[in-house]
Amino acid sequence: MSAKRSSINRPPTPDVDRDRENQEPTLQEIINIKMIESGEKERLKELLRERLIECGWRDEMKSLCRFFLFNFLINTVIMQY
């Protein structure tokens, strides 16, 4: 019978959703909304995608993922037998 006890030293956690409803949007949220409305966010995402492909980052990440996945599978098979 282990009932959950509240800590004496810790105040109750505030309800973030309830507090958030009454507040104005943050600067980060305002900027994000403006970038989405203007299409700038999508343009920047596409530019980043192109630059990562140009410098080879995408291919390098693919290669690393394959390497780690292959090693994980090999180690899993070895440990099972």
Buried (B, 14 or more C-beta within 10 A) or exposed (E): EEEEEEEEEEEEEEEEEEEEEEEEEEEEEEEEEEBEEEEEBEEEEEEEEEEBEEEEEEEEEEEEEEEEEEEEEEEEEEEEE
